């Protein structure tokens, strides 16, 4: 029982530090603005939903992970191709560069890893869902 509590405390501390020092707040604002623009353009509402999901994930990444969404079909794959061309490649590149820069220091390594976790979902967001790691472990165990 003590192990899970300690793990939750460590995740909370890492998330607070990420929010303040690891660019979590700035990433969330950027993704949030992108989501609002996508919602205003109406045709790009699915991209707005994906950007909103990224905003929330980038605020609090420790203890959560990205998994393929069951039932995501060809439509999300085709939309992802458009996303990659318009925004995905430079968002993923920004996360890679930031992650490498953060991994230069020992203290920054967890934040660099969190940035690397954001790369796949920033590159290919549709057809993905963000789940709590503990919920995922329970699903796998069942």
Helices and strands as residue ranges (DSSP letters): H 2-21, H 24-40, H 45-59, E 64-68, H 74-83, I 84-88, H 89-102, H 109-123, E 128-132, H 133-141
